[in-house]
Every structure is written in structure tokens, then in C-alpha cells.
Amino acid sequence: MAIKAVKVMGLDVAGVDIIRSKNGPLLLEVNSSPGLEGIEEASGKDIAREVILAIEKKLNWAKN
């Protein structure tokens, strides 16, 4: 659901808010400029760094 929403919006990077409901997951919003604190805390990963690396790779700026 999140990936489809991001593709529909034409974004490469986004935050997607989804909640559980008795009828299944509900998409609340797609953020083109997402906050990273919650996902970084929950995952224990440096998401900002991963986004930068992905952008560099897409632009072929990655160091060899």
C-alpha cells in the first residue's frame, strides 16, 4: 500500500502514515518531506544516511 501510494504521487522518497483498523490498514497521508525521528528510533537505523546514499547512487555520485 505504501509503495503504491508513493508511486502514484510520483515521489522517490516519502513518509507514508498507515494505521490499523478493524477493516484492515488505512492510508492516512503521504508526506513528500517526511520526519525521520520515529522510523529511526523504531528501526535503530540511520535513515537519513540511507536516503542520501540512495540519492547519490541514483545520481551516480557514489564513491567507488
A tleap script that builds the chain and sets N, CA, C and O, in Angstrom:
source leaprc.protein.ff14SB
mol = sequence {
  NMET ALA ILE LYS ALA VAL LYS VAL MET GLY
  LEU ASP VAL ALA GLY VAL ASP ILE ILE ARG
  SER LYS ASN GLY PRO LEU LEU LEU GLU VAL
  ASN SER SER PRO GLY LEU GLU GLY ILE GLU
  GLU ALA SER GLY LYS ASP ILE ALA ARG GLU
  VAL ILE LEU ALA ILE GLU LYS LYS LEU ASN
  TRP ALA LYS CASN
}
set mol.1.N position { 0.821 -1.177 0.000 }
set mol.1.CA position { 0.000 0.000 0.000 }
set mol.1.C position { 0.872 1.251 0.000 }
set mol.1.O position { 0.617 2.191 -0.753 }
set mol.2.N position { 1.901 1.261 0.844 }
set mol.2.CA position { 2.778 2.428 0.932 }
set mol.2.C position { 3.534 2.644 -0.374 }
set mol.2.O position { 3.622 3.771 -0.860 }
set mol.3.N position { 4.073 1.587 -0.938 }
set mol.3.CA position { 4.838 1.709 -2.183 }
set mol.3.C position { 3.931 2.196 -3.312 }
set mol.3.O position { 4.322 3.063 -4.094 }
set mol.4.N position { 2.737 1.646 -3.397 }
set mol.4.CA position { 1.802 2.078 -4.445 }
set mol.4.C position { 1.445 3.555 -4.275 }
set mol.4.O position { 1.386 4.295 -5.257 }
set mol.5.N position { 1.211 3.982 -3.049 }
set mol.5.CA position { 0.866 5.386 -2.792 }
set mol.5.C position { 1.993 6.320 -3.207 }
set mol.5.O position { 1.750 7.373 -3.797 }
set mol.6.N position { 3.219 5.934 -2.899 }
set mol.6.CA position { 4.381 6.766 -3.258 }
set mol.6.C position { 4.529 6.834 -4.773 }
set mol.6.O position { 4.815 7.899 -5.321 }
set mol.7.N position { 4.338 5.710 -5.452 }
set mol.7.CA position { 4.425 5.699 -6.916 }
set mol.7.C position { 3.330 6.553 -7.539 }
set mol.7.O position { 3.586 7.296 -8.486 }
set mol.8.N position { 2.113 6.453 -7.015 }
set mol.8.CA position { 1.004 7.252 -7.540 }
set mol.8.C position { 1.308 8.739 -7.403 }
set mol.8.O position { 0.948 9.532 -8.274 }
set mol.9.N position { 1.970 9.118 -6.311 }
set mol.9.CA position { 2.311 10.517 -6.074 }
set mol.9.C position { 3.547 10.947 -6.872 }
set mol.9.O position { 3.864 12.136 -6.921 }
set mol.10.N position { 4.248 9.992 -7.497 }
set mol.10.CA position { 5.421 10.313 -8.296 }
set mol.10.C position { 6.622 10.714 -7.463 }
set mol.10.O position { 7.439 11.525 -7.899 }
set mol.11.N position { 6.736 10.150 -6.262 }
set mol.11.CA position { 7.828 10.508 -5.357 }
set mol.11.C position { 8.879 9.407 -5.302 }
set mol.11.O position { 8.576 8.231 -5.503 }
set mol.12.N position { 10.116 9.803 -5.028 }
set mol.12.CA position { 11.193 8.833 -4.808 }
set mol.12.C position { 11.383 8.575 -3.320 }
set mol.12.O position { 11.745 7.470 -2.915 }
set mol.13.N position { 11.141 9.590 -2.516 }
set mol.13.CA position { 11.283 9.495 -1.065 }
set mol.13.C position { 10.014 10.061 -0.449 }
set mol.13.O position { 9.556 11.137 -0.832 }
set mol.14.N position { 9.453 9.339 0.498 }
set mol.14.CA position { 8.232 9.816 1.144 }
set mol.14.C position { 8.028 9.100 2.463 }
set mol.14.O position { 8.570 8.020 2.696 }
set mol.15.N position { 7.249 9.713 3.305 }
set mol.15.CA position { 6.777 9.065 4.522 }
set mol.15.C position { 5.299 8.762 4.311 }
set mol.15.O position { 4.541 9.612 3.845 }
set mol.16.N position { 4.903 7.554 4.655 }
set mol.16.CA position { 3.512 7.151 4.468 }
set mol.16.C position { 2.953 6.750 5.824 }
set mol.16.O position { 3.483 5.858 6.486 }
set mol.17.N position { 1.884 7.414 6.230 }
set mol.17.CA position { 1.234 7.111 7.503 }
set mol.17.C position { 0.090 6.146 7.258 }
set mol.17.O position { -0.841 6.437 6.508 }
set mol.18.N position { 0.179 4.974 7.916 }
set mol.18.CA position { -0.833 3.933 7.797 }
set mol.18.C position { -1.228 3.520 9.212 }
set mol.18.O position { -0.370 3.390 10.085 }
set mol.19.N position { -2.515 3.317 9.437 }
set mol.19.CA position { -2.968 2.807 10.728 }
set mol.19.C position { -3.745 1.514 10.520 }
set mol.19.O position { -4.257 1.240 9.435 }
set mol.20.N position { -3.818 0.733 11.583 }
set mol.20.CA position { -4.631 -0.479 11.552 }
set mol.20.C position { -6.063 -0.119 11.918 }
set mol.20.O position { -6.310 0.761 12.743 }
set mol.21.N position { -6.998 -0.813 11.289 }
set mol.21.CA position { -8.401 -0.642 11.640 }
set mol.21.C position { -9.070 -2.010 11.619 }
set mol.21.O position { -8.475 -2.992 11.178 }
set mol.22.N position { -10.291 -2.069 12.090 }
set mol.22.CA position { -10.997 -3.353 12.078 }
set mol.22.C position { -11.263 -3.828 10.651 }
set mol.22.O position { -11.544 -5.005 10.426 }
set mol.23.N position { -11.172 -2.905 9.685 }
set mol.23.CA position { -11.374 -3.242 8.276 }
set mol.23.C position { -10.064 -3.399 7.514 }
set mol.23.O position { -10.065 -3.499 6.287 }
set mol.24.N position { -8.953 -3.422 8.232 }
set mol.24.CA position { -7.645 -3.546 7.601 }
set mol.24.C position { -6.898 -2.226 7.641 }
set mol.24.O position { -7.384 -1.259 8.227 }
set mol.25.N position { -5.723 -2.171 7.027 }
set mol.25.CA position { -4.914 -0.949 7.079 }
set mol.25.C position { -5.572 0.211 6.329 }
set mol.25.O position { -6.209 0.026 5.292 }
set mol.26.N position { -5.398 1.408 6.884 }
set mol.26.CA position { -5.909 2.624 6.250 }
set mol.26.C position { -4.761 3.585 6.021 }
set mol.26.O position { -3.976 3.854 6.931 }
set mol.27.N position { -4.663 4.100 4.811 }
set mol.27.CA position { -3.647 5.086 4.483 }
set mol.27.C position { -4.142 6.466 4.924 }
set mol.27.O position { -5.211 6.911 4.508 }
set mol.28.N position { -3.363 7.133 5.764 }
set mol.28.CA position { -3.757 8.452 6.245 }
set mol.28.C position { -3.204 9.565 5.386 }
set mol.28.O position { -3.933 10.473 4.987 }
set mol.29.N position { -1.891 9.494 5.094 }
set mol.29.CA position { -1.284 10.555 4.286 }
set mol.29.C position { 0.051 10.110 3.727 }
set mol.29.O position { 0.672 9.169 4.222 }
set mol.30.N position { 0.483 10.809 2.682 }
set mol.30.CA position { 1.790 10.614 2.074 }
set mol.30.C position { 2.528 11.942 2.210 }
set mol.30.O position { 2.042 12.979 1.758 }
set mol.31.N position { 3.693 11.905 2.828 }
set mol.31.CA position { 4.477 13.117 3.086 }
set mol.31.C position { 5.700 13.151 2.175 }
set mol.31.O position { 6.536 12.247 2.218 }
set mol.32.N position { 5.805 14.185 1.354 }
set mol.32.CA position { 6.952 14.297 0.454 }
set mol.32.C position { 8.211 14.736 1.200 }
set mol.32.O position { 9.317 14.610 0.675 }
set mol.33.N position { 8.052 15.237 2.389 }
set mol.33.CA position { 9.181 15.645 3.219 }
set mol.33.C position { 8.979 15.051 4.617 }
set mol.33.O position { 8.617 15.762 5.554 }
set mol.34.N position { 9.216 13.745 4.748 }
set mol.34.CA position { 8.879 13.062 5.991 }
set mol.34.C position { 9.852 13.359 7.130 }
set mol.34.O position { 11.034 13.620 6.905 }
set mol.35.N position { 9.338 13.314 8.343 }
set mol.35.CA position { 10.193 13.341 9.520 }
set mol.35.C position { 10.778 11.951 9.716 }
set mol.35.O position { 10.117 10.956 9.417 }
set mol.36.N position { 11.985 11.870 10.205 }
set mol.36.CA position { 12.656 10.574 10.305 }
set mol.36.C position { 12.842 10.080 11.735 }
set mol.36.O position { 13.252 8.937 11.940 }
set mol.37.N position { 12.551 10.914 12.723 }
set mol.37.CA position { 12.820 10.538 14.110 }
set mol.37.C position { 12.162 9.225 14.500 }
set mol.37.O position { 12.820 8.337 15.043 }
set mol.38.N position { 10.879 9.096 14.230 }
set mol.38.CA position { 10.151 7.898 14.645 }
set mol.38.C position { 10.669 6.632 14.001 }
set mol.38.O position { 10.869 5.628 14.684 }
set mol.39.N position { 10.892 6.660 12.688 }
set mol.39.CA position { 11.362 5.457 11.997 }
set mol.39.C position { 12.799 5.125 12.377 }
set mol.39.O position { 13.162 3.952 12.464 }
set mol.40.N position { 13.618 6.147 12.604 }
set mol.40.CA position { 14.994 5.877 13.029 }
set mol.40.C position { 15.018 5.259 14.421 }
set mol.40.O position { 15.779 4.327 14.683 }
set mol.41.N position { 14.188 5.777 15.302 }
set mol.41.CA position { 14.135 5.227 16.655 }
set mol.41.C position { 13.598 3.802 16.641 }
set mol.41.O position { 14.137 2.926 17.316 }
set mol.42.N position { 12.542 3.572 15.877 }
set mol.42.CA position { 11.929 2.244 15.826 }
set mol.42.C position { 12.830 1.206 15.167 }
set mol.42.O position { 12.856 0.048 15.584 }
set mol.43.N position { 13.567 1.618 14.141 }
set mol.43.CA position { 14.386 0.662 13.387 }
set mol.43.C position { 15.821 0.567 13.889 }
set mol.43.O position { 16.512 -0.420 13.636 }
set mol.44.N position { 16.267 1.607 14.609 }
set mol.44.CA position { 17.664 1.633 15.045 }
set mol.44.C position { 18.616 1.918 13.902 }
set mol.44.O position { 19.820 1.696 14.029 }
set mol.45.N position { 18.092 2.411 12.780 }
set mol.45.CA position { 18.916 2.686 11.595 }
set mol.45.C position { 19.003 4.180 11.330 }
set mol.45.O position { 18.120 4.948 11.714 }
set mol.46.N position { 20.077 4.575 10.671 }
set mol.46.CA position { 20.273 5.969 10.268 }
set mol.46.C position { 19.610 6.151 8.901 }
set mol.46.O position { 20.263 6.053 7.862 }
set mol.47.N position { 18.319 6.415 8.922 }
set mol.47.CA position { 17.535 6.505 7.687 }
set mol.47.C position { 17.982 7.689 6.834 }
set mol.47.O position { 18.026 7.587 5.608 }
set mol.48.N position { 18.310 8.796 7.465 }
set mol.48.CA position { 18.778 9.966 6.711 }
set mol.48.C position { 20.008 9.596 5.880 }
set mol.48.O position { 20.104 9.972 4.711 }
set mol.49.N position { 20.928 8.877 6.468 }
set mol.49.CA position { 22.134 8.436 5.751 }
set mol.49.C position { 21.760 7.527 4.585 }
set mol.49.O position { 22.310 7.656 3.491 }
set mol.50.N position { 20.831 6.614 4.818 }
set mol.50.CA position { 20.413 5.688 3.764 }
set mol.50.C position { 19.756 6.430 2.605 }
set mol.50.O position { 19.963 6.070 1.447 }
set mol.51.N position { 18.976 7.451 2.901 }
set mol.51.CA position { 18.349 8.250 1.843 }
set mol.51.C position { 19.414 8.963 1.017 }
set mol.51.O position { 19.347 8.982 -0.212 }
set mol.52.N position { 20.389 9.546 1.694 }
set mol.52.CA position { 21.473 10.246 0.988 }
set mol.52.C position { 22.245 9.281 0.106 }
set mol.52.O position { 22.546 9.604 -1.043 }
set mol.53.N position { 22.569 8.108 0.620 }
set mol.53.CA position { 23.295 7.112 -0.180 }
set mol.53.C position { 22.488 6.690 -1.406 }
set mol.53.O position { 23.042 6.521 -2.492 }
set mol.54.N position { 21.171 6.520 -1.228 }
set mol.54.CA position { 20.321 6.135 -2.360 }
set mol.54.C position { 20.280 7.232 -3.418 }
set mol.54.O position { 20.304 6.945 -4.615 }
set mol.55.N position { 20.217 8.485 -2.980 }
set mol.55.CA position { 20.217 9.606 -3.930 }
set mol.55.C position { 21.545 9.669 -4.670 }
set mol.55.O position { 21.572 9.845 -5.888 }
set mol.56.N position { 22.648 9.526 -3.936 }
set mol.56.CA position { 23.968 9.538 -4.580 }
set mol.56.C position { 24.087 8.413 -5.596 }
set mol.56.O position { 24.621 8.615 -6.686 }
set mol.57.N position { 23.597 7.238 -5.250 }
set mol.57.CA position { 23.654 6.102 -6.169 }
set mol.57.C position { 22.834 6.392 -7.424 }
set mol.57.O position { 23.275 6.110 -8.538 }
set mol.58.N position { 21.650 6.951 -7.240 }
set mol.58.CA position { 20.785 7.254 -8.382 }
set mol.58.C position { 21.441 8.292 -9.287 }
set mol.58.O position { 21.271 8.253 -10.506 }
set mol.59.N position { 22.189 9.217 -8.694 }
set mol.59.CA position { 22.868 10.260 -9.468 }
set mol.59.C position { 24.271 9.850 -9.898 }
set mol.59.O position { 24.995 10.637 -10.507 }
set mol.60.N position { 24.649 8.619 -9.582 }
set mol.60.CA position { 25.977 8.086 -9.887 }
set mol.60.C position { 27.085 8.889 -9.208 }
set mol.60.O position { 28.166 9.057 -9.772 }
set mol.61.N position { 26.818 9.387 -7.993 }
set mol.61.CA position { 27.817 10.125 -7.233 }
set mol.61.C position { 28.524 9.235 -6.211 }
set mol.61.O position { 29.460 9.675 -5.542 }
set mol.62.N position { 28.080 7.998 -6.093 }
set mol.62.CA position { 28.646 7.116 -5.073 }
set mol.62.C position { 30.140 6.921 -5.298 }
set mol.62.O position { 30.609 6.803 -6.430 }
set mol.63.N position { 30.866 6.891 -4.195 }
set mol.63.CA position { 32.311 6.660 -4.288 }
set mol.63.C position { 32.543 5.192 -4.613 }
set mol.63.O position { 31.864 4.312 -4.084 }
set mol.64.N position { 33.492 4.942 -5.472 }
set mol.64.CA position { 33.794 3.558 -5.878 }
set mol.64.C position { 34.760 2.930 -4.921 }
set mol.64.O position { 35.135 1.770 -5.093 }
savepdb mol mol.pdb
quit
